[in-house]
């Protein structure tokens, strides 16, 4: 069995995990703006979309409440996001086998959703 260090040295891709808070409600509650984000971030990191973006709104009045979620297949893997309208929060994942600049993607996402705070994690896979 290979140890974890050897396994992760292969670098088969990277995943950027973004938790954005205090976002602009009008943006995170608009399927049109969410679709615009997906198109722009795909162009920014130079990946090719595969199929249409899936955007659905659901949820309950519980802690997480209602909000949109999206999923976009890309030829290099996928991009997904979940928005909690009651908390003005966004939770985004960008996973690609093709290298991309996580810092630029983070800055773009923060600016697009007008987030006041952001937490990030980048994993090599």
Secondary structure, DSSP 8 states (H G I E B T S, - for coil): ---HHHHHTT---EEEEEEEES--HHHHT-HHHHHHHHHHHHHHTT--B-S--EEEEE--SSSS-SEEEEEEEETTEEEEEEEEGGGTEEEEEEEESS---HHHHHHHHHHHTT-SEEEEEEEE-
